[in-house]
Amino acid sequence: MKSEKEIGCWTTLSVKEILDSPWLKIAKESCCLPHGKIISDFYTIWQPDWVLILPQTQSGKWILTKQYRHGTKAISLEFPAGIVDKGESPLEAAKRELEEEVSYLGSSFKFLGEFPMNPDRHRGKFYVFVVDDVEKGGNRTQDETENIVEIELSTEELEAKIATGEMNHPLQIAAYFKYKLSKF
């Protein structure tokens, strides 16, 4: 098996911004591979960092959201999540998003990890927090582009929706199973 040193890293020779907006940045890069091959048109994508919250009530129910997602043009079943605002820590964003999206509050946010959105081309990352003591009571203040409904599911119901594909956001499913495999 090759070591990391034997695999090697690419060297970025040049970067040309194609798109630069608050929600998406795309760059065309010229890169030199470890064995000398040049790729003159490797495209990278940046999206803002975001948080994903895996909230569970004291009675063991998972809090999820249903909302329209224009990328798939469908209603999506997801855990609460949202962008980390400028100057905000991931923990602060997780607390804010949980309250804004579903009006739940929690006191024991546990950090599960920081993960790349897609190691192949994306430069953004997401942070996952587990909260196992949420209670209704926050102030819901959804963004003008959001129309979110929250639902409560048991672990069995949640896993059945993952198995049938009703819950199909791959990063959220991966975070849930990372949680299941963790020592929390």
PyMOL CGO cylinders between C-alpha atoms (Angstrom):
from pymol import cmd
from pymol.cgo import CYLINDER

trace = [
    CYLINDER, 0.00, 0.00, 0.00, 1.26, 3.49, -0.86, 0.3, 1, 1, 1, 1, 1, 1,
    CYLINDER, 1.26, 3.49, -0.86, 2.00, 5.97, 1.90, 0.3, 1, 1, 1, 1, 1, 1,
    CYLINDER, 2.00, 5.97, 1.90, 0.57, 9.50, 1.83, 0.3, 1, 1, 1, 1, 1, 1,
    CYLINDER, 0.57, 9.50, 1.83, 3.98, 10.77, 0.74, 0.3, 1, 1, 1, 1, 1, 1,
    CYLINDER, 3.98, 10.77, 0.74, 3.97, 8.33, -2.20, 0.3, 1, 1, 1, 1, 1, 1,
    CYLINDER, 3.97, 8.33, -2.20, 0.45, 9.41, -3.21, 0.3, 1, 1, 1, 1, 1, 1,
    CYLINDER, 0.45, 9.41, -3.21, 1.50, 13.06, -3.26, 0.3, 1, 1, 1, 1, 1, 1,
    CYLINDER, 1.50, 13.06, -3.26, -0.44, 16.30, -3.50, 0.3, 1, 1, 1, 1, 1, 1,
    CYLINDER, -0.44, 16.30, -3.50, -1.31, 18.50, -6.41, 0.3, 1, 1, 1, 1, 1, 1,
    CYLINDER, -1.31, 18.50, -6.41, 0.34, 21.89, -6.84, 0.3, 1, 1, 1, 1, 1, 1,
    CYLINDER, 0.34, 21.89, -6.84, -1.94, 24.77, -7.83, 0.3, 1, 1, 1, 1, 1, 1,
    CYLINDER, -1.94, 24.77, -7.83, -0.31, 26.75, -10.63, 0.3, 1, 1, 1, 1, 1, 1,
    CYLINDER, -0.31, 26.75, -10.63, -3.03, 29.34, -11.23, 0.3, 1, 1, 1, 1, 1, 1,
    CYLINDER, -3.03, 29.34, -11.23, -6.57, 30.22, -10.16, 0.3, 1, 1, 1, 1, 1, 1,
    CYLINDER, -6.57, 30.22, -10.16, -9.19, 32.10, -12.16, 0.3, 1, 1, 1, 1, 1, 1,
    CYLINDER, -9.19, 32.10, -12.16, -12.45, 33.01, -10.43, 0.3, 1, 1, 1, 1, 1, 1,
    CYLINDER, -12.45, 33.01, -10.43, -15.44, 32.15, -12.60, 0.3, 1, 1, 1, 1, 1, 1,
    CYLINDER, -15.44, 32.15, -12.60, -18.21, 33.08, -10.14, 0.3, 1, 1, 1, 1, 1, 1,
    CYLINDER, -18.21, 33.08, -10.14, -18.02, 34.92, -6.83, 0.3, 1, 1, 1, 1, 1, 1,
    CYLINDER, -18.02, 34.92, -6.83, -21.32, 35.32, -4.98, 0.3, 1, 1, 1, 1, 1, 1,
    CYLINDER, -21.32, 35.32, -4.98, -22.23, 35.07, -1.29, 0.3, 1, 1, 1, 1, 1, 1,
    CYLINDER, -22.23, 35.07, -1.29, -23.72, 31.58, -1.83, 0.3, 1, 1, 1, 1, 1, 1,
    CYLINDER, -23.72, 31.58, -1.83, -21.38, 30.03, -4.37, 0.3, 1, 1, 1, 1, 1, 1,
    CYLINDER, -21.38, 30.03, -4.37, -17.88, 30.54, -5.72, 0.3, 1, 1, 1, 1, 1, 1,
    CYLINDER, -17.88, 30.54, -5.72, -16.41, 28.65, -8.64, 0.3, 1, 1, 1, 1, 1, 1,
    CYLINDER, -16.41, 28.65, -8.64, -12.78, 28.75, -9.72, 0.3, 1, 1, 1, 1, 1, 1,
    CYLINDER, -12.78, 28.75, -9.72, -10.91, 27.27, -12.64, 0.3, 1, 1, 1, 1, 1, 1,
    CYLINDER, -10.91, 27.27, -12.64, -7.52, 26.02, -11.51, 0.3, 1, 1, 1, 1, 1, 1,
    CYLINDER, -7.52, 26.02, -11.51, -4.46, 24.81, -13.33, 0.3, 1, 1, 1, 1, 1, 1,
    CYLINDER, -4.46, 24.81, -13.33, -2.80, 22.05, -11.29, 0.3, 1, 1, 1, 1, 1, 1,
    CYLINDER, -2.80, 22.05, -11.29, 0.34, 19.97, -11.53, 0.3, 1, 1, 1, 1, 1, 1,
    CYLINDER, 0.34, 19.97, -11.53, -0.01, 16.36, -10.38, 0.3, 1, 1, 1, 1, 1, 1,
    CYLINDER, -0.01, 16.36, -10.38, 2.84, 14.67, -8.47, 0.3, 1, 1, 1, 1, 1, 1,
    CYLINDER, 2.84, 14.67, -8.47, 4.01, 12.80, -11.60, 0.3, 1, 1, 1, 1, 1, 1,
    CYLINDER, 4.01, 12.80, -11.60, 4.14, 16.02, -13.64, 0.3, 1, 1, 1, 1, 1, 1,
    CYLINDER, 4.14, 16.02, -13.64, 0.85, 15.91, -15.59, 0.3, 1, 1, 1, 1, 1, 1,
    CYLINDER, 0.85, 15.91, -15.59, -0.83, 19.32, -15.83, 0.3, 1, 1, 1, 1, 1, 1,
    CYLINDER, -0.83, 19.32, -15.83, -4.60, 19.66, -15.55, 0.3, 1, 1, 1, 1, 1, 1,
    CYLINDER, -4.60, 19.66, -15.55, -5.44, 23.09, -16.94, 0.3, 1, 1, 1, 1, 1, 1,
    CYLINDER, -5.44, 23.09, -16.94, -9.15, 23.12, -16.19, 0.3, 1, 1, 1, 1, 1, 1,
    CYLINDER, -9.15, 23.12, -16.19, -9.91, 21.68, -12.76, 0.3, 1, 1, 1, 1, 1, 1,
    CYLINDER, -9.91, 21.68, -12.76, -12.98, 23.43, -11.32, 0.3, 1, 1, 1, 1, 1, 1,
    CYLINDER, -12.98, 23.43, -11.32, -13.42, 23.93, -7.59, 0.3, 1, 1, 1, 1, 1, 1,
    CYLINDER, -13.42, 23.93, -7.59, -16.58, 24.96, -5.78, 0.3, 1, 1, 1, 1, 1, 1,
    CYLINDER, -16.58, 24.96, -5.78, -16.95, 26.87, -2.53, 0.3, 1, 1, 1, 1, 1, 1,
    CYLINDER, -16.95, 26.87, -2.53, -20.13, 27.14, -0.54, 0.3, 1, 1, 1, 1, 1, 1,
    CYLINDER, -20.13, 27.14, -0.54, -20.36, 28.77, 2.88, 0.3, 1, 1, 1, 1, 1, 1,
    CYLINDER, -20.36, 28.77, 2.88, -19.58, 26.61, 5.90, 0.3, 1, 1, 1, 1, 1, 1,
    CYLINDER, -19.58, 26.61, 5.90, -22.70, 25.30, 7.60, 0.3, 1, 1, 1, 1, 1, 1,
    CYLINDER, -22.70, 25.30, 7.60, -23.86, 23.45, 10.67, 0.3, 1, 1, 1, 1, 1, 1,
    CYLINDER, -23.86, 23.45, 10.67, -25.97, 20.34, 11.02, 0.3, 1, 1, 1, 1, 1, 1,
    CYLINDER, -25.97, 20.34, 11.02, -27.81, 19.67, 14.27, 0.3, 1, 1, 1, 1, 1, 1,
    CYLINDER, -27.81, 19.67, 14.27, -28.93, 16.20, 15.36, 0.3, 1, 1, 1, 1, 1, 1,
    CYLINDER, -28.93, 16.20, 15.36, -31.50, 17.19, 18.00, 0.3, 1, 1, 1, 1, 1, 1,
    CYLINDER, -31.50, 17.19, 18.00, -33.30, 14.68, 20.17, 0.3, 1, 1, 1, 1, 1, 1,
    CYLINDER, -33.30, 14.68, 20.17, -35.89, 15.31, 22.86, 0.3, 1, 1, 1, 1, 1, 1,
    CYLINDER, -35.89, 15.31, 22.86, -35.53, 13.93, 26.37, 0.3, 1, 1, 1, 1, 1, 1,
    CYLINDER, -35.53, 13.93, 26.37, -38.13, 11.30, 25.38, 0.3, 1, 1, 1, 1, 1, 1,
    CYLINDER, -38.13, 11.30, 25.38, -35.92, 10.13, 22.49, 0.3, 1, 1, 1, 1, 1, 1,
    CYLINDER, -35.92, 10.13, 22.49, -37.71, 11.72, 19.52, 0.3, 1, 1, 1, 1, 1, 1,
    CYLINDER, -37.71, 11.72, 19.52, -35.59, 13.20, 16.73, 0.3, 1, 1, 1, 1, 1, 1,
    CYLINDER, -35.59, 13.20, 16.73, -36.52, 16.69, 15.52, 0.3, 1, 1, 1, 1, 1, 1,
    CYLINDER, -36.52, 16.69, 15.52, -36.46, 16.97, 11.73, 0.3, 1, 1, 1, 1, 1, 1,
    CYLINDER, -36.46, 16.97, 11.73, -37.59, 19.51, 9.18, 0.3, 1, 1, 1, 1, 1, 1,
    CYLINDER, -37.59, 19.51, 9.18, -39.57, 19.33, 5.98, 0.3, 1, 1, 1, 1, 1, 1,
    CYLINDER, -39.57, 19.33, 5.98, -38.94, 22.06, 3.44, 0.3, 1, 1, 1, 1, 1, 1,
    CYLINDER, -38.94, 22.06, 3.44, -38.80, 22.63, -0.29, 0.3, 1, 1, 1, 1, 1, 1,
    CYLINDER, -38.80, 22.63, -0.29, -35.38, 22.27, -1.89, 0.3, 1, 1, 1, 1, 1, 1,
    CYLINDER, -35.38, 22.27, -1.89, -35.14, 23.84, -5.33, 0.3, 1, 1, 1, 1, 1, 1,
    CYLINDER, -35.14, 23.84, -5.33, -32.11, 21.76, -6.37, 0.3, 1, 1, 1, 1, 1, 1,
    CYLINDER, -32.11, 21.76, -6.37, -34.22, 18.60, -6.32, 0.3, 1, 1, 1, 1, 1, 1,
    CYLINDER, -34.22, 18.60, -6.32, -37.53, 20.46, -6.80, 0.3, 1, 1, 1, 1, 1, 1,
    CYLINDER, -37.53, 20.46, -6.80, -39.02, 18.43, -3.96, 0.3, 1, 1, 1, 1, 1, 1,
    CYLINDER, -39.02, 18.43, -3.96, -39.93, 18.59, -0.29, 0.3, 1, 1, 1, 1, 1, 1,
    CYLINDER, -39.93, 18.59, -0.29, -36.95, 17.31, 1.68, 0.3, 1, 1, 1, 1, 1, 1,
    CYLINDER, -36.95, 17.31, 1.68, -36.81, 15.62, 5.09, 0.3, 1, 1, 1, 1, 1, 1,
    CYLINDER, -36.81, 15.62, 5.09, -33.74, 16.84, 6.95, 0.3, 1, 1, 1, 1, 1, 1,
    CYLINDER, -33.74, 16.84, 6.95, -32.23, 17.63, 10.31, 0.3, 1, 1, 1, 1, 1, 1,
    CYLINDER, -32.23, 17.63, 10.31, -32.09, 21.34, 11.17, 0.3, 1, 1, 1, 1, 1, 1,
    CYLINDER, -32.09, 21.34, 11.17, -29.11, 23.00, 9.49, 0.3, 1, 1, 1, 1, 1, 1,
    CYLINDER, -29.11, 23.00, 9.49, -27.88, 26.34, 8.28, 0.3, 1, 1, 1, 1, 1, 1,
    CYLINDER, -27.88, 26.34, 8.28, -25.03, 28.59, 7.29, 0.3, 1, 1, 1, 1, 1, 1,
    CYLINDER, -25.03, 28.59, 7.29, -22.43, 29.83, 9.76, 0.3, 1, 1, 1, 1, 1, 1,
    CYLINDER, -22.43, 29.83, 9.76, -22.72, 33.62, 9.59, 0.3, 1, 1, 1, 1, 1, 1,
    CYLINDER, -22.72, 33.62, 9.59, -19.62, 35.81, 9.37, 0.3, 1, 1, 1, 1, 1, 1,
    CYLINDER, -19.62, 35.81, 9.37, -18.07, 36.31, 12.80, 0.3, 1, 1, 1, 1, 1, 1,
    CYLINDER, -18.07, 36.31, 12.80, -20.08, 33.46, 14.29, 0.3, 1, 1, 1, 1, 1, 1,
    CYLINDER, -20.08, 33.46, 14.29, -18.66, 30.23, 15.71, 0.3, 1, 1, 1, 1, 1, 1,
    CYLINDER, -18.66, 30.23, 15.71, -20.11, 26.91, 14.54, 0.3, 1, 1, 1, 1, 1, 1,
    CYLINDER, -20.11, 26.91, 14.54, -21.57, 26.34, 18.02, 0.3, 1, 1, 1, 1, 1, 1,
    CYLINDER, -21.57, 26.34, 18.02, -23.27, 29.75, 17.97, 0.3, 1, 1, 1, 1, 1, 1,
    CYLINDER, -23.27, 29.75, 17.97, -24.66, 28.97, 14.52, 0.3, 1, 1, 1, 1, 1, 1,
    CYLINDER, -24.66, 28.97, 14.52, -25.97, 25.57, 15.67, 0.3, 1, 1, 1, 1, 1, 1,
    CYLINDER, -25.97, 25.57, 15.67, -27.80, 27.11, 18.62, 0.3, 1, 1, 1, 1, 1, 1,
    CYLINDER, -27.80, 27.11, 18.62, -29.23, 29.90, 16.43, 0.3, 1, 1, 1, 1, 1, 1,
    CYLINDER, -29.23, 29.90, 16.43, -30.33, 27.58, 13.61, 0.3, 1, 1, 1, 1, 1, 1,
    CYLINDER, -30.33, 27.58, 13.61, -32.04, 25.12, 15.98, 0.3, 1, 1, 1, 1, 1, 1,
    CYLINDER, -32.04, 25.12, 15.98, -34.07, 27.95, 17.47, 0.3, 1, 1, 1, 1, 1, 1,
    CYLINDER, -34.07, 27.95, 17.47, -34.76, 29.76, 14.18, 0.3, 1, 1, 1, 1, 1, 1,
    CYLINDER, -34.76, 29.76, 14.18, -35.81, 26.74, 12.16, 0.3, 1, 1, 1, 1, 1, 1,
    CYLINDER, -35.81, 26.74, 12.16, -37.80, 24.68, 14.66, 0.3, 1, 1, 1, 1, 1, 1,
    CYLINDER, -37.80, 24.68, 14.66, -38.08, 26.83, 17.84, 0.3, 1, 1, 1, 1, 1, 1,
    CYLINDER, -38.08, 26.83, 17.84, -36.29, 24.28, 19.99, 0.3, 1, 1, 1, 1, 1, 1,
    CYLINDER, -36.29, 24.28, 19.99, -33.64, 25.01, 22.59, 0.3, 1, 1, 1, 1, 1, 1,
    CYLINDER, -33.64, 25.01, 22.59, -30.97, 22.75, 24.02, 0.3, 1, 1, 1, 1, 1, 1,
    CYLINDER, -30.97, 22.75, 24.02, -28.33, 23.09, 26.69, 0.3, 1, 1, 1, 1, 1, 1,
    CYLINDER, -28.33, 23.09, 26.69, -25.82, 20.34, 25.93, 0.3, 1, 1, 1, 1, 1, 1,
    CYLINDER, -25.82, 20.34, 25.93, -24.49, 20.72, 22.38, 0.3, 1, 1, 1, 1, 1, 1,
    CYLINDER, -24.49, 20.72, 22.38, -21.85, 18.05, 21.76, 0.3, 1, 1, 1, 1, 1, 1,
    CYLINDER, -21.85, 18.05, 21.76, -19.47, 18.49, 18.83, 0.3, 1, 1, 1, 1, 1, 1,
    CYLINDER, -19.47, 18.49, 18.83, -19.45, 15.38, 16.62, 0.3, 1, 1, 1, 1, 1, 1,
    CYLINDER, -19.45, 15.38, 16.62, -17.01, 16.65, 14.03, 0.3, 1, 1, 1, 1, 1, 1,
    CYLINDER, -17.01, 16.65, 14.03, -16.02, 18.85, 11.10, 0.3, 1, 1, 1, 1, 1, 1,
    CYLINDER, -16.02, 18.85, 11.10, -16.39, 17.32, 7.65, 0.3, 1, 1, 1, 1, 1, 1,
    CYLINDER, -16.39, 17.32, 7.65, -15.75, 18.34, 4.03, 0.3, 1, 1, 1, 1, 1, 1,
    CYLINDER, -15.75, 18.34, 4.03, -18.84, 18.83, 1.88, 0.3, 1, 1, 1, 1, 1, 1,
    CYLINDER, -18.84, 18.83, 1.88, -17.23, 16.89, -0.94, 0.3, 1, 1, 1, 1, 1, 1,
    CYLINDER, -17.23, 16.89, -0.94, -13.46, 16.28, -0.83, 0.3, 1, 1, 1, 1, 1, 1,
    CYLINDER, -13.46, 16.28, -0.83, -13.23, 16.08, -4.62, 0.3, 1, 1, 1, 1, 1, 1,
    CYLINDER, -13.23, 16.08, -4.62, -14.12, 19.67, -5.53, 0.3, 1, 1, 1, 1, 1, 1,
    CYLINDER, -14.12, 19.67, -5.53, -15.71, 21.53, -2.61, 0.3, 1, 1, 1, 1, 1, 1,
    CYLINDER, -15.71, 21.53, -2.61, -13.75, 23.83, -0.34, 0.3, 1, 1, 1, 1, 1, 1,
    CYLINDER, -13.75, 23.83, -0.34, -16.50, 24.36, 2.25, 0.3, 1, 1, 1, 1, 1, 1,
    CYLINDER, -16.50, 24.36, 2.25, -17.13, 22.26, 5.34, 0.3, 1, 1, 1, 1, 1, 1,
    CYLINDER, -17.13, 22.26, 5.34, -19.89, 21.44, 7.74, 0.3, 1, 1, 1, 1, 1, 1,
    CYLINDER, -19.89, 21.44, 7.74, -19.93, 20.99, 11.49, 0.3, 1, 1, 1, 1, 1, 1,
    CYLINDER, -19.93, 20.99, 11.49, -22.14, 18.46, 13.23, 0.3, 1, 1, 1, 1, 1, 1,
    CYLINDER, -22.14, 18.46, 13.23, -23.57, 18.88, 16.71, 0.3, 1, 1, 1, 1, 1, 1,
    CYLINDER, -23.57, 18.88, 16.71, -25.62, 16.42, 18.74, 0.3, 1, 1, 1, 1, 1, 1,
    CYLINDER, -25.62, 16.42, 18.74, -28.15, 17.76, 21.25, 0.3, 1, 1, 1, 1, 1, 1,
    CYLINDER, -28.15, 17.76, 21.25, -30.02, 15.21, 23.32, 0.3, 1, 1, 1, 1, 1, 1,
    CYLINDER, -30.02, 15.21, 23.32, -32.08, 17.45, 25.58, 0.3, 1, 1, 1, 1, 1, 1,
    CYLINDER, -32.08, 17.45, 25.58, -34.03, 19.77, 23.28, 0.3, 1, 1, 1, 1, 1, 1,
    CYLINDER, -34.03, 19.77, 23.28, -37.27, 21.35, 24.36, 0.3, 1, 1, 1, 1, 1, 1,
    CYLINDER, -37.27, 21.35, 24.36, -39.79, 23.48, 22.53, 0.3, 1, 1, 1, 1, 1, 1,
    CYLINDER, -39.79, 23.48, 22.53, -39.64, 27.12, 23.51, 0.3, 1, 1, 1, 1, 1, 1,
    CYLINDER, -39.64, 27.12, 23.51, -37.38, 29.16, 21.27, 0.3, 1, 1, 1, 1, 1, 1,
    CYLINDER, -37.38, 29.16, 21.27, -38.31, 31.97, 18.91, 0.3, 1, 1, 1, 1, 1, 1,
    CYLINDER, -38.31, 31.97, 18.91, -38.83, 30.79, 15.36, 0.3, 1, 1, 1, 1, 1, 1,
    CYLINDER, -38.83, 30.79, 15.36, -37.52, 33.36, 12.88, 0.3, 1, 1, 1, 1, 1, 1,
    CYLINDER, -37.52, 33.36, 12.88, -37.19, 31.64, 9.53, 0.3, 1, 1, 1, 1, 1, 1,
    CYLINDER, -37.19, 31.64, 9.53, -35.51, 33.40, 6.63, 0.3, 1, 1, 1, 1, 1, 1,
    CYLINDER, -35.51, 33.40, 6.63, -37.82, 34.82, 3.96, 0.3, 1, 1, 1, 1, 1, 1,
    CYLINDER, -37.82, 34.82, 3.96, -36.82, 31.94, 1.65, 0.3, 1, 1, 1, 1, 1, 1,
    CYLINDER, -36.82, 31.94, 1.65, -37.76, 29.29, 4.23, 0.3, 1, 1, 1, 1, 1, 1,
    CYLINDER, -37.76, 29.29, 4.23, -41.10, 27.63, 4.90, 0.3, 1, 1, 1, 1, 1, 1,
    CYLINDER, -41.10, 27.63, 4.90, -40.11, 24.91, 7.33, 0.3, 1, 1, 1, 1, 1, 1,
    CYLINDER, -40.11, 24.91, 7.33, -42.30, 22.45, 9.17, 0.3, 1, 1, 1, 1, 1, 1,
    CYLINDER, -42.30, 22.45, 9.17, -40.79, 20.43, 12.02, 0.3, 1, 1, 1, 1, 1, 1,
    CYLINDER, -40.79, 20.43, 12.02, -41.67, 16.83, 12.82, 0.3, 1, 1, 1, 1, 1, 1,
    CYLINDER, -41.67, 16.83, 12.82, -40.71, 14.42, 15.57, 0.3, 1, 1, 1, 1, 1, 1,
    CYLINDER, -40.71, 14.42, 15.57, -39.67, 10.84, 14.73, 0.3, 1, 1, 1, 1, 1, 1,
    CYLINDER, -39.67, 10.84, 14.73, -38.57, 7.89, 16.78, 0.3, 1, 1, 1, 1, 1, 1,
    CYLINDER, -38.57, 7.89, 16.78, -35.23, 6.30, 15.91, 0.3, 1, 1, 1, 1, 1, 1,
    CYLINDER, -35.23, 6.30, 15.91, -37.09, 3.44, 14.19, 0.3, 1, 1, 1, 1, 1, 1,
    CYLINDER, -37.09, 3.44, 14.19, -39.22, 5.86, 12.13, 0.3, 1, 1, 1, 1, 1, 1,
    CYLINDER, -39.22, 5.86, 12.13, -36.15, 7.92, 11.17, 0.3, 1, 1, 1, 1, 1, 1,
    CYLINDER, -36.15, 7.92, 11.17, -34.15, 4.89, 10.07, 0.3, 1, 1, 1, 1, 1, 1,
    CYLINDER, -34.15, 4.89, 10.07, -37.14, 3.57, 8.09, 0.3, 1, 1, 1, 1, 1, 1,
    CYLINDER, -37.14, 3.57, 8.09, -37.33, 6.90, 6.21, 0.3, 1, 1, 1, 1, 1, 1,
    CYLINDER, -37.33, 6.90, 6.21, -33.60, 6.67, 5.47, 0.3, 1, 1, 1, 1, 1, 1,
    CYLINDER, -33.60, 6.67, 5.47, -34.02, 3.06, 4.27, 0.3, 1, 1, 1, 1, 1, 1,
    CYLINDER, -34.02, 3.06, 4.27, -36.91, 3.95, 1.93, 0.3, 1, 1, 1, 1, 1, 1,
    CYLINDER, -36.91, 3.95, 1.93, -35.16, 7.04, 0.57, 0.3, 1, 1, 1, 1, 1, 1,
    CYLINDER, -35.16, 7.04, 0.57, -37.73, 9.48, 1.95, 0.3, 1, 1, 1, 1, 1, 1,
    CYLINDER, -37.73, 9.48, 1.95, -34.80, 11.05, 3.81, 0.3, 1, 1, 1, 1, 1, 1,
    CYLINDER, -34.80, 11.05, 3.81, -32.14, 11.28, 1.12, 0.3, 1, 1, 1, 1, 1, 1,
    CYLINDER, -32.14, 11.28, 1.12, -29.65, 14.07, 1.94, 0.3, 1, 1, 1, 1, 1, 1,
    CYLINDER, -29.65, 14.07, 1.94, -26.35, 12.12, 1.82, 0.3, 1, 1, 1, 1, 1, 1,
    CYLINDER, -26.35, 12.12, 1.82, -24.37, 14.41, 4.13, 0.3, 1, 1, 1, 1, 1, 1,
    CYLINDER, -24.37, 14.41, 4.13, -27.10, 14.32, 6.75, 0.3, 1, 1, 1, 1, 1, 1,
    CYLINDER, -27.10, 14.32, 6.75, -27.44, 10.55, 6.55, 0.3, 1, 1, 1, 1, 1, 1,
    CYLINDER, -27.44, 10.55, 6.55, -23.66, 10.19, 6.86, 0.3, 1, 1, 1, 1, 1, 1,
    CYLINDER, -23.66, 10.19, 6.86, -23.66, 12.47, 9.93, 0.3, 1, 1, 1, 1, 1, 1,
    CYLINDER, -23.66, 12.47, 9.93, -26.44, 10.45, 11.54, 0.3, 1, 1, 1, 1, 1, 1,
    CYLINDER, -26.44, 10.45, 11.54, -24.56, 7.19, 11.04, 0.3, 1, 1, 1, 1, 1, 1,
    CYLINDER, -24.56, 7.19, 11.04, -21.33, 8.80, 12.26, 0.3, 1, 1, 1, 1, 1, 1,
    CYLINDER, -21.33, 8.80, 12.26, -23.29, 9.61, 15.41, 0.3, 1, 1, 1, 1, 1, 1,
    CYLINDER, -23.29, 9.61, 15.41, -24.58, 6.02, 15.63, 0.3, 1, 1, 1, 1, 1, 1,
    CYLINDER, -24.58, 6.02, 15.63, -20.99, 4.73, 15.41, 0.3, 1, 1, 1, 1, 1, 1,
    CYLINDER, -20.99, 4.73, 15.41, -19.61, 7.25, 17.89, 0.3, 1, 1, 1, 1, 1, 1,
    CYLINDER, -19.61, 7.25, 17.89, -19.23, 6.89, 21.64, 0.3, 1, 1, 1, 1, 1, 1,
    CYLINDER, -19.23, 6.89, 21.64, -21.91, 9.49, 22.51, 0.3, 1, 1, 1, 1, 1, 1,
]
cmd.load_cgo(trace, "trace")
